[in-house]
Amino acid sequence: MILPLAKLGTLALRTLSKPVANRLKAQATRHPRFREMIVGLAQANHKFTVQLQRRIYGHATDVEVRPLDPEKAVQAAADIFGELIVFSVSLYQ
C-alpha cells in the first residue's frame, strides 16, 4: 500500500517541479544581480562546450572562443538553472 502512494507522490513532485523551474527561470532572468552572476556561468559553460566539441571532432583547441552576447548568455544560464532544478528534484527521489 505504501509503495503505490510513494510512487504517486514522487510522480506528482516531478510533474510539479517543471512549472516551478520555469517560473524560477523567468524570475532569475529579470533580477539584475542574478543576471550578472549567471552571465559568467554561461560564458564558462559555452567555452567548455566549444572546446570539448572541438577536441571531439579533432579541430585545434588553442583558438579563442568568442563569448556569447549577454542576452544569449542569460538565456543559456537560465536554461541550465531550470534543468538543474528538475534534475535535483529527480535525484532527491
N, C-alpha and C positions, 0 to 999 in steps of 0.2 A: 504493500500500500504506500509506503513512504517513497519508494523508488519512482513510481509514476509521478508523484507530486513534485519530487525533486527535479525530474526531467522537465516537467511543465514549467516549474519556476525558472530554471536556467534558460529555457527557450524564451520565456517572457522577458527575462532580463536581457538576453542577447537581442531580442527584437526591439526593445525599448532603447538600447544603447545607440543604435544607429541615428534616430532622430535627435537624441541628446547630443551626440557627437557633431551632427550637422549644425545644431544651434550654437554649440560652443565654438565651432569653427567659424561661424558667421560673426559671432561676438568678438572673437580673437582678432579677426582681420580689421575690426573697427577701432580697437583700443590702441592708441598711439605708442605707448611704451612697449606693449607686447609686439607690435609691428616691427619696431626697431630690433627687438631681440630675435625675432624669428627670421628676419632677413639674413642675418649671419648664418643661422642654421640652414636655411635653404641654399645659400651660396656654397656652404661647405658640402652639403649633400649633392649639389649639382656638380661641383668639381670632382668629388669622389666618384660619382656615377660616370661622368665623361671619361675620367682616367681609367676606370675599370673596363668600360666598353672598349676603349682604345687598346688596352692591353689584351683583352679577349680576342679582338679582331686583328691583332698583330701590327697595329699602327704605332707610330712614335708616341711615347708618353711624356716627353720632355717639352711639349709645346704649351703655350699659355692658353688656359681655358678662359674664354670670355665669360664674364659674370652675367647672370640673368638681370633683366631690368627689375626695379623694385616691385612693381605690381605682379609680375610673374613669380618673383621670389616669395612674395606674401602668399599668393595663391598656392604655390607648391608647398610651402611650410604649413599652411592651413590644412591642406590635404594630408600631409604627414601627421599632423596633430590629430585629425579626425580618425585616421586609420589606427593610430596608436591607442586611442581611446577604445575603439571597437576590439582591437587585438588584446588589450589589457583586460577587458571585461570577459572575453572568451578564455583567456588564460586563467583568470580567477576561478572560473567554474571548473 
